[in-house]
Amino acid sequence: MKSYMPYLLSTLLIVSTTSAQAASNIRSSLPIESKSDAGERLLTTNDDVLPGETSSRTYTYTMVGDEKAGSAKYLSLDWIHSELLIPPSALTIDIDGEPLKSVALTKKSSQGNVKVSLQNKHLTKGTHEVTVRFTGIIEGRMCDTGNTSGSWLTVRPSSFVSVGNKAELSLNDYPNPFTQTTNQKLTVVLPNSPKVESLEAGLLLYRQLKGDATDPDHVSLQYEEQLKSLDGRYVFVGQTDSFTGPVKDFIQELKTLPKDEEVLFEQVRLVSDGKSADAMFVLTEDADAFEGTLDNLLVVQQRQQLNGEQLTLTSAPSIQKSGDTINLRALGAADLMLSGSQAVSPNYFYPLPVIDKQSVVELDVRFKASENLVVEREGALAPELIAWVNGIPHSIPLTDMETEDEWQHHVIRVDASTLKKATFLDVSFEANGLRSEAPCTASDLDRWIFVSSDSQITLPVNNGQANNEVFLNMASLFTMDPGIVFVIPDEADEKSLKNMADVMSGLPITPLTTQVKFVRSSEVTEEMVSNRSIFFIGNPEESPLFNEQKENWIVTKDKQIDLAQYGFIPETSSEFAWIQPSPWNEDKAMIVVSTKDAIDSNLIQTLAFPSETFSVAVKNQNGSIFTNSSSVASENSNSNATSDEQSSISVDSKWYFIGFIVLIGLIITILIYMRRNKKTS
C-alpha cells in the first residue's frame, strides 16, 4: 500500500517565508557516517514482464536539483527474456520520449545488461520518464497472426538510474530527498520525554514518510538519546526546549525559532569532517500548535504549496469533504491513453466508506476510441475495454460506437459483496484487441482508447455507523467524526516507541491531526472515549478506565481473559487483538492490540487488510497469525438461519391469520343464510 488520501483543499495563509539559494550548514557535534551516495534510484522493486510481440513500460525518476553529466550519471537496465526470440527482436530505451539506445535480442542474449549515459537534459530538476520498449519475434511466427506466450521480456528489480546527490534542499521538493531511501536511511527523531502532542506529530509524520519512501525498511523512529552518530537523513520533531542533547545544539544554530502557536519547517545540512547529512526541523514552542498545522506536511496538495528553505506557519488546511460522487482525478488518475503497446493502466485507489448489503457503487466510464477500432470482418474478435474494480473485471463493449456525442458512456454497477472486505476502491483499465497481431502489417498499430479523468464514481452515503464487530475497512474509522482516540502506553522507552511506530506504519492510511487524538493510558477519561472510536495499544488491564470494563470485553470469561473460548491456546499466544462495540458508545468501535512485549507488524497488517471476517486475532509464539474467522462464520450462518426461520414463521403466521379471518367470515355468512331461511319458512 503506496499509501495517501486526496482532498480538495483551500489555499493556506503562509505567515512568513524565508527563501534561500542553499540550505544552511550547521556543524554537527556527532560524527557523520553517511556513505557517499551516487543517488541510485531503482526503476522497479519487482520483476516487470513485458509480454507479447510489442510491449512497453514507463518508469520515472525525480531530480531535486540540476546535475551535470558525468561518468557516474547513467541508466543501468538488467533483463531476462525468452530463449525463443530471433532477429529482428529488439529492446529500445527512451528517456523523456527520445530513443537513446536499441539492443538486438537473440537466443544468446537471454540475460543481459545495458548502460545508457545520461546527458545534462536528463539531469535537470523535475521528473523524467524512462520508457522500455520491447519487440519480440519468435522463429516461424514473423508474419503469422496471433500472440504467443513464448514472447516476453522481464525488466529486473536490479535496474536503476544513477543521478547524483548534490541538489540544494528546498521545501518545494518535500518529501524529496527524505523519501529517497534506497541507499540512504531516514530517521525521525523525537525528544527523550516528548509531550503527547509532540509524540503524535512524530508518529503521523513517520507514517507519512514511511509510506512514501522508496525503501520503507530504511525509515525508523527514535528518541534523541539513541543518536550516537549521523547516518542518512533526519527529521527532528518536537518543542524547541524539549531537546536536551546534540539536537539542542543544532536548534541553537537555527536563524529563526518559532514562537507561541507558530510551527517552523526548516531544512539544513549538518556537516562534520567533510561529510554532510540532510536534516529537517519541525519545531514549535507550544506542542498544541501541531494540531492542524502539521497537516501541511501530510496532505499532498498542501506540500505542493511549500517553498524556500524555511517556513513558519500558524494556519491549518481547510479540509472539504469530497461528497459521494468523485471523478478519477480524486483517485490520482489523469486522462488515460490505452494503446497496443500500453494496454493496461496503473491501479488507482480511494478509501471506501462502510459497505453493507444495500450499498451501491457505480462507475460511469467516459471514453472515446479510434475510428479503426470497429471490427469490419465478420467473425473477427471484437475489441473490448475492461474496468477492473477490486480484482473483478467489468466488460465495456466497443462494438456499437455510433453516437452523436463525442464521448461514449458506460455505467458499471459494482456488487457490494465485491467491496465489503475492502479498505480501498481499486480501479484500473485494460484494453483487448488493440495489440498488433501481425508484425508484418502495420495497419492496426495506431488503435487506441482514451479514458477521461472526468469519469465519475458514485460511492454509498456514509451512514455514520462504524464497523465495530469485525475487522473490516479500518480506514473508514478515521473519516467518521470526530475520528479515533489512540490510547498509548505511559512508558517513554524504546520498546513502547517501536510498538507505536509499528502500529502507525501498519495503518491503511496516514490520518490527519484532526482525525486522531493521542492520550496516555493513565490519563484517558470517559469523556475522551464517549464519542470516538478507540485504538488501544499495550496492556488494557493496566489502564484504570479500561480495566473497569473488563467484564464487557469479548475476550473475557468470568472476568478473566480467556482466548481458549475462540479455539486459541493461551500458553502459546504471545500477543492478541480484538474489535468490539465500544463499552462507552455502542455506535463506535474499540480496537485493542494487547501485548506485554513487542508488537508484530504482521499482526497489524492482518487487522488493517483482512482477507477473512474475524473479530479476534492472535500471534502465536512461532510467529503465525490465527483468527476466529471460523467461529464468526458459524455465528453468521446460525444468525442467517434463525433469521430465515423467523421470516418463515412470520410468513406462516400471516397466512394463518388470513385463513382464520376467512373462516370466521364464512361462518358468519352461513349463520346469516340459515337465519334468513328460517324466517322465510
WORANOR-V203559 format. One record per residue. N is the residue number from 1. RES is the residue in three letters. SS is DSSP state (a for helix, b for strand, c for the rest). Layout:
N_RES_SS / N_RES_SS
This chain:
1_MET_c / 2_LYS_c / 3_SER_c / 4_TYR_c / 5_MET_c / 6_PRO_c / 7_TYR_c / 8_LEU_b / 9_LEU_b / 10_SER_c / 11_THR_c / 12_LEU_c / 13_LEU_c / 14_ILE_c / 15_VAL_c / 16_SER_b / 17_THR_b / 18_THR_b / 19_SER_c / 20_ALA_c / 21_GLN_c / 22_ALA_c / 23_ALA_c / 24_SER_b / 25_ASN_b / 26_ILE_b / 27_ARG_b / 28_SER_c / 29_SER_c / 30_LEU_c / 31_PRO_c / 32_ILE_b / 33_GLU_c / 34_SER_c / 35_LYS_c / 36_SER_c / 37_ASP_c / 38_ALA_c / 39_GLY_c / 40_GLU_b / 41_ARG_b / 42_LEU_b / 43_LEU_c / 44_THR_c / 45_THR_c / 46_ASN_c / 47_ASP_c / 48_ASP_b / 49_VAL_b / 50_LEU_b / 51_PRO_b / 52_GLY_c / 53_GLU_c / 54_THR_b / 55_SER_b / 56_SER_b / 57_ARG_b / 58_THR_b / 59_TYR_b / 60_THR_b / 61_TYR_b / 62_THR_b / 63_MET_b / 64_VAL_c / 65_GLY_c / 66_ASP_c / 67_GLU_c / 68_LYS_c / 69_ALA_c / 70_GLY_c / 71_SER_c / 72_ALA_c / 73_LYS_c / 74_TYR_b / 75_LEU_b / 76_SER_b / 77_LEU_b / 78_ASP_b / 79_TRP_b / 80_ILE_b / 81_HIS_b / 82_SER_c / 83_GLU_c / 84_LEU_c / 85_LEU_b / 86_ILE_b / 87_PRO_b / 88_PRO_b / 89_SER_b / 90_ALA_b / 91_LEU_b / 92_THR_b / 93_ILE_b / 94_ASP_b / 95_ILE_b / 96_ASP_c / 97_GLY_c / 98_GLU_b / 99_PRO_b / 100_LEU_b / 101_LYS_b / 102_SER_b / 103_VAL_b / 104_ALA_b / 105_LEU_c / 106_THR_c / 107_LYS_a / 108_LYS_a / 109_SER_a / 110_SER_c / 111_GLN_b / 112_GLY_b / 113_ASN_b / 114_VAL_b / 115_LYS_b / 116_VAL_b / 117_SER_b / 118_LEU_c / 119_GLN_c / 120_ASN_a / 121_LYS_a / 122_HIS_a / 123_LEU_c / 124_THR_c / 125_LYS_c / 126_GLY_b / 127_THR_b / 128_HIS_b / 129_GLU_b / 130_VAL_b / 131_THR_b / 132_VAL_b / 133_ARG_b / 134_PHE_b / 135_THR_b / 136_GLY_b / 137_ILE_b / 138_ILE_b / 139_GLU_c / 140_GLY_c / 141_ARG_c / 142_MET_c / 143_CYS_c / 144_ASP_c / 145_THR_c / 146_GLY_c / 147_ASN_c / 148_THR_c / 149_SER_c / 150_GLY_c / 151_SER_c / 152_TRP_b / 153_LEU_b / 154_THR_b / 155_VAL_b / 156_ARG_c / 157_PRO_c / 158_SER_c / 159_SER_c / 160_PHE_b / 161_VAL_b / 162_SER_b / 163_VAL_c / 164_GLY_c / 165_ASN_c / 166_LYS_c / 167_ALA_c / 168_GLU_c / 169_LEU_c / 170_SER_c / 171_LEU_a / 172_ASN_a / 173_ASP_a / 174_TYR_c / 175_PRO_c / 176_ASN_c / 177_PRO_c / 178_PHE_c / 179_THR_c / 180_GLN_c / 181_THR_c / 182_THR_c / 183_ASN_c / 184_GLN_c / 185_LYS_c / 186_LEU_b / 187_THR_b / 188_VAL_b / 189_VAL_b / 190_LEU_b / 191_PRO_c / 192_ASN_c / 193_SER_c / 194_PRO_c / 195_LYS_c / 196_VAL_a / 197_GLU_a / 198_SER_a / 199_LEU_a / 200_GLU_a / 201_ALA_a / 202_GLY_a / 203_LEU_a / 204_LEU_a / 205_LEU_a / 206_TYR_a / 207_ARG_a / 208_GLN_a / 209_LEU_a / 210_LYS_a / 211_GLY_a / 212_ASP_a / 213_ALA_c / 214_THR_c / 215_ASP_c / 216_PRO_a / 217_ASP_a / 218_HIS_a / 219_VAL_b / 220_SER_b / 221_LEU_b / 222_GLN_b / 223_TYR_b / 224_GLU_a / 225_GLU_a / 226_GLN_a / 227_LEU_c / 228_LYS_c / 229_SER_c / 230_LEU_b / 231_ASP_c / 232_GLY_c / 233_ARG_b / 234_TYR_b / 235_VAL_b / 236_PHE_b / 237_VAL_b / 238_GLY_b / 239_GLN_b / 240_THR_c / 241_ASP_c / 242_SER_c / 243_PHE_c / 244_THR_c / 245_GLY_c / 246_PRO_a / 247_VAL_a / 248_LYS_a / 249_ASP_a / 250_PHE_a / 251_ILE_a / 252_GLN_a / 253_GLU_c / 254_LEU_c / 255_LYS_c / 256_THR_c / 257_LEU_c / 258_PRO_c / 259_LYS_c / 260_ASP_c / 261_GLU_c / 262_GLU_c / 263_VAL_b / 264_LEU_b / 265_PHE_b / 266_GLU_b / 267_GLN_b / 268_VAL_b / 269_ARG_b / 270_LEU_b / 271_VAL_b / 272_SER_b / 273_ASP_c / 274_GLY_c / 275_LYS_b / 276_SER_b / 277_ALA_b / 278_ASP_b / 279_ALA_b / 280_MET_b / 281_PHE_b / 282_VAL_b / 283_LEU_b / 284_THR_b / 285_GLU_c / 286_ASP_c / 287_ALA_a / 288_ASP_a / 289_ALA_a / 290_PHE_a / 291_GLU_a / 292_GLY_a / 293_THR_a / 294_LEU_c / 295_ASP_a / 296_ASN_a / 297_LEU_a / 298_LEU_a / 299_VAL_c / 300_VAL_a / 301_GLN_a / 302_GLN_a / 303_ARG_a / 304_GLN_c / 305_GLN_c / 306_LEU_c / 307_ASN_c / 308_GLY_c / 309_GLU_c / 310_GLN_b / 311_LEU_b / 312_THR_b / 313_LEU_b / 314_THR_c / 315_SER_c / 316_ALA_c / 317_PRO_c / 318_SER_c / 319_ILE_b / 320_GLN_b / 321_LYS_c / 322_SER_c / 323_GLY_c / 324_ASP_c / 325_THR_b / 326_ILE_b / 327_ASN_b / 328_LEU_a / 329_ARG_a / 330_ALA_a / 331_LEU_a / 332_GLY_c / 333_ALA_c / 334_ALA_c / 335_ASP_c / 336_LEU_b / 337_MET_b / 338_LEU_b / 339_SER_b / 340_GLY_c / 341_SER_c / 342_GLN_c / 343_ALA_c / 344_VAL_b / 345_SER_c / 346_PRO_c / 347_ASN_c / 348_TYR_b / 349_PHE_b / 350_TYR_b / 351_PRO_b / 352_LEU_c / 353_PRO_c / 354_VAL_c / 355_ILE_c / 356_ASP_c / 357_LYS_c / 358_GLN_c / 359_SER_c / 360_VAL_c / 361_VAL_b / 362_GLU_b / 363_LEU_b / 364_ASP_b / 365_VAL_b / 366_ARG_b / 367_PHE_b / 368_LYS_b / 369_ALA_b / 370_SER_c / 371_GLU_a / 372_ASN_a / 373_LEU_a / 374_VAL_c / 375_VAL_c / 376_GLU_c / 377_ARG_c / 378_GLU_c / 379_GLY_c / 380_ALA_c / 381_LEU_c / 382_ALA_c / 383_PRO_c / 384_GLU_b / 385_LEU_b / 386_ILE_b / 387_ALA_b / 388_TRP_b / 389_VAL_b / 390_ASN_c / 391_GLY_c / 392_ILE_b / 393_PRO_b / 394_HIS_b / 395_SER_b / 396_ILE_b / 397_PRO_b / 398_LEU_c / 399_THR_c / 400_ASP_c / 401_MET_c / 402_GLU_c / 403_THR_c / 404_GLU_c / 405_ASP_c / 406_GLU_c / 407_TRP_c / 408_GLN_b / 409_HIS_b / 410_HIS_b / 411_VAL_b / 412_ILE_b / 413_ARG_b / 414_VAL_b / 415_ASP_c / 416_ALA_a / 417_SER_a / 418_THR_a / 419_LEU_a / 420_LYS_c / 421_LYS_c / 422_ALA_c / 423_THR_c / 424_PHE_b / 425_LEU_b / 426_ASP_b / 427_VAL_b / 428_SER_b / 429_PHE_b / 430_GLU_b / 431_ALA_b / 432_ASN_b / 433_GLY_c / 434_LEU_c / 435_ARG_c / 436_SER_c / 437_GLU_c / 438_ALA_c / 439_PRO_c / 440_CYS_c / 441_THR_c / 442_ALA_c / 443_SER_c / 444_ASP_c / 445_LEU_c / 446_ASP_c / 447_ARG_c / 448_TRP_b / 449_ILE_b / 450_PHE_b / 451_VAL_b / 452_SER_c / 453_SER_c / 454_ASP_c / 455_SER_c / 456_GLN_b / 457_ILE_b / 458_THR_b / 459_LEU_c / 460_PRO_c / 461_VAL_c / 462_ASN_c / 463_ASN_c / 464_GLY_c / 465_GLN_c / 466_ALA_c / 467_ASN_c / 468_ASN_c / 469_GLU_c / 470_VAL_c / 471_PHE_c / 472_LEU_c / 473_ASN_c / 474_MET_c / 475_ALA_a / 476_SER_a / 477_LEU_a / 478_PHE_a / 479_THR_a / 480_MET_c / 481_ASP_c / 482_PRO_c / 483_GLY_c / 484_ILE_b / 485_VAL_b / 486_PHE_b / 487_VAL_b / 488_ILE_b / 489_PRO_c / 490_ASP_c / 491_GLU_c / 492_ALA_c / 493_ASP_c / 494_GLU_a / 495_LYS_a / 496_SER_a / 497_LEU_a / 498_LYS_a / 499_ASN_a / 500_MET_a / 501_ALA_a / 502_ASP_a / 503_VAL_a / 504_MET_a / 505_SER_a / 506_GLY_a / 507_LEU_c / 508_PRO_c / 509_ILE_c / 510_THR_c / 511_PRO_c / 512_LEU_c / 513_THR_a / 514_THR_a / 515_GLN_a / 516_VAL_b / 517_LYS_b / 518_PHE_b / 519_VAL_b / 520_ARG_b / 521_SER_a / 522_SER_a / 523_GLU_a / 524_VAL_c / 525_THR_c / 526_GLU_a / 527_GLU_a / 528_MET_a / 529_VAL_a / 530_SER_c / 531_ASN_c / 532_ARG_c / 533_SER_b / 534_ILE_b / 535_PHE_b / 536_PHE_b / 537_ILE_b / 538_GLY_c / 539_ASN_c / 540_PRO_a / 541_GLU_a / 542_GLU_a / 543_SER_c / 544_PRO_a / 545_LEU_a / 546_PHE_a / 547_ASN_a / 548_GLU_c / 549_GLN_c / 550_LYS_a / 551_GLU_a / 552_ASN_a / 553_TRP_c / 554_ILE_c / 555_VAL_c / 556_THR_b / 557_LYS_b / 558_ASP_c / 559_LYS_c / 560_GLN_b / 561_ILE_b / 562_ASP_c / 563_LEU_a / 564_ALA_a / 565_GLN_a / 566_TYR_a / 567_GLY_c / 568_PHE_c / 569_ILE_c / 570_PRO_a / 571_GLU_a / 572_THR_a / 573_SER_b / 574_SER_b / 575_GLU_b / 576_PHE_b / 577_ALA_b / 578_TRP_b / 579_ILE_b / 580_GLN_b / 581_PRO_b / 582_SER_b / 583_PRO_c / 584_TRP_c / 585_ASN_b / 586_GLU_b / 587_ASP_b / 588_LYS_b / 589_ALA_b / 590_MET_b / 591_ILE_b / 592_VAL_b / 593_VAL_b / 594_SER_b / 595_THR_c / 596_LYS_c / 597_ASP_c / 598_ALA_c / 599_ILE_c / 600_ASP_c / 601_SER_a / 602_ASN_a / 603_LEU_a / 604_ILE_a / 605_GLN_a / 606_THR_a / 607_LEU_a / 608_ALA_a / 609_PHE_c / 610_PRO_c / 611_SER_c / 612_GLU_c / 613_THR_c / 614_PHE_c / 615_SER_c / 616_VAL_b / 617_ALA_b / 618_VAL_b / 619_LYS_b / 620_ASN_b / 621_GLN_c / 622_ASN_c / 623_GLY_c / 624_SER_c / 625_ILE_b / 626_PHE_b / 627_THR_b / 628_ASN_c / 629_SER_a / 630_SER_a / 631_SER_a / 632_VAL_a / 633_ALA_a / 634_SER_a / 635_GLU_a / 636_ASN_a / 637_SER_a / 638_ASN_a / 639_SER_a / 640_ASN_a / 641_ALA_a / 642_THR_a / 643_SER_a / 644_ASP_a / 645_GLU_a / 646_GLN_a / 647_SER_a / 648_SER_a / 649_ILE_a / 650_SER_a / 651_VAL_a / 652_ASP_a / 653_SER_a / 654_LYS_a / 655_TRP_a / 656_TYR_a / 657_PHE_a / 658_ILE_a / 659_GLY_a / 660_PHE_a / 661_ILE_a / 662_VAL_a / 663_LEU_a / 664_ILE_a / 665_GLY_a / 666_LEU_a / 667_ILE_a / 668_ILE_a / 669_THR_a / 670_ILE_a / 671_LEU_a / 672_ILE_a / 673_TYR_a / 674_MET_a / 675_ARG_a / 676_ARG_a / 677_ASN_a / 678_LYS_a / 679_LYS_a / 680_THR_a / 681_SER_c
